Amino acid sequence: MFDVLVYLYETYYRPDACPDADVLVKKLSAVGFEEDEISQALGWLTDLAESASEYCDRSPLQTAFPFGIRIYAQRELDVLGTEAVGFLQFLESAKIIDPMQREIIIERALAVSETEVSLDKIKVIVLMVLWSQGKEPDALIFDELFSDDDDEPRLLH
């Protein structure tokens, strides 16, 4: 599923540039993706759009107390892991994502149905949430989202 999501991001500069579902399924099949992967990815994206819409409806409630702290439930910590939680906190403190986007990212990570979602997959989810909202991360954040854990460790100066 994540390979399909990355392909969509790289191929279509924004969600509304994607063809309708039937044509998109044919194109993805022609590229070599399995029907099961395509179905999962498109279902995940449909649910992403619904989640984003639900959170936008709650916008006034979400921004009433912008100084609040997010406490993670044990299930969220189990699925995300401490590295991903730290990454989300970094993105939020750097103003790359807002609290509503964070909640959408968490919800979409839990929807993956894996016992633990890797940091690489969290990065793809972040990218897809931003992409679905027509937001493109700046070059430094884009590099962070696509950096490999095998790369040399970054040094703080």
Helices and strands as residue ranges (DSSP letters): H 2-11, G 15-17, H 21-31, H 35-57, H 59-62, H 74-93, H 99-110, H 119-132, H 139-146
